[in-house]
Amino acid sequence: MRIGVIGTGRIGTLHARTLSRHSGVGSLILTDADPERARQLAHRLGETAAPGVDEVFTWGVDAVVITAATSAHADLIARAARFGLPVFCEKPIALDLPGTLAALAEVEAAGTILQMGFQRRFDAGYAGARQAVRSGRLGRLHTVRALTCDQAPPPAEWLPLSGGLFRDTLIHDFDILRWVTGREVVHVYAAGSAAGPAMFRDAGDVDTGAALLTLDDGTLATATATRVNGAGYDVRMELAGERDTVVVGLDDRTPIASVEPTGPPAADKPWPGFLERFGPAYEAELSAFVEVVRGERPNPCDGREALQALRIAEACEISRREHRPVALAEIPGGFAAGAR
């Protein structure tokens, strides 16, 4: 199998390394907006660099992995669909609903595969939480608490391109909330704060956000995020039911410190970022993609799943901006979701 990797930045480099050593992948063609960066990575991996995106498609590949800038995702997905190629794409499909829906229409018209990069679905902790919910261990689920905290802010020049905290960061929490619980979000109420570094206010974004989400069975969920969590990279989910409570992301590297006299000590080596925290999950999702392309398993996270997560993020952004509750029914693009 020959795979084209479009984008060789931080996540693209990680994916290229994973695919280069995968037993089911014969070779890679790498390209990037910075051709020299792609050339250097190809040299290190013993793979081939292409001067541009056009060559990835015309030189002949069996599948495409898209890790380019977010603004390019929708167009690249559409191009791959027109070439009849399976695609793995980092989230999101696009930063807006029209772009997302247009790309999905191309995929559906071509009848091709689009697997989205929501790596938390492949994390052992979240898989365990899903099993706890689905097995009935927790009883009736009544409360879910999810959080994503970055240790340090991203570069200022990237913020206007990110889509904002709800679309860029909390979208992972929205997706995994649906996947773990098997329920849909029906109402949101969200707020944000830009009291931290001025670059967030300059970009029209917030550095900290919180959302109260009501699920279709009445379960209440909160999802919070911040870009300025100095203690370390902290991603957790707590699920409380009438019988039991479980937590994802609580281990000896969780960057929290108890102030109780008999509480556990602070982590010696807290997680510095998402690449370290979710390394095995990133590898697992690409292995799954190879299996999907081979026809060995169904798509574990198609484009419609990404659309649903984006609709929740859109609702939260409207709620934050307009200071009101928002029903998901107000957001275009809904569909009758099947069993997840």
Salt bridges, closest charged atoms under 4 A:
ASP32 OD2 - ARG37 NH2 3.03
GLU36 OE2 - ARG39 NH2 2.60
ASP54 OD1 - ARG79 NH2 2.66
GLU90 OE2 - HIS15 NE2 2.67
GLU106 OE2 - ARG82 NH1 2.85
ASP123 OD1 - ARG277 NH1 3.04
ASP150 OD2 - ARG227 NH1 3.44
ASP168 OD1 - LYS91 NZ 3.04
ASP168 OD2 - ARG227 NH2 3.02
ASP173 OD1 - ARG120 NH1 3.12
ASP175 OD1 - ARG121 NH2 2.74
GLU184 OE2 - ARG178 NH2 2.86
GLU184 OE2 - ARG340 NH1 2.79
ASP216 OD1 - ARG183 NE 2.77
ASP217 OD2 - ARG183 NE 3.90
ASP234 OD2 - ARG236 NH2 2.62
GLU238 OE1 - ARG145 NH1 3.13
GLU242 OE2 - ARG140 NE 2.82
ASP244 OD2 - ARG137 NE 3.06
GLU283 OE2 - ARG21 NH2 2.84
GLU285 OE2 - HIS15 NE2 3.99
GLU291 OE1 - ARG297 NH1 3.70
GLU296 OE2 - ARG294 NH1 3.59
GLU305 OE1 - ARG121 NH2 2.96
GLU305 OE1 - ARG178 NH1 3.09
GLU314 OE2 - ARG167 NE 2.74
GLU317 OE2 - ARG320 NH2 2.61
GLU322 OE1 - ARG324 NE 2.67
GLU330 OE1 - ARG324 NH2 3.02
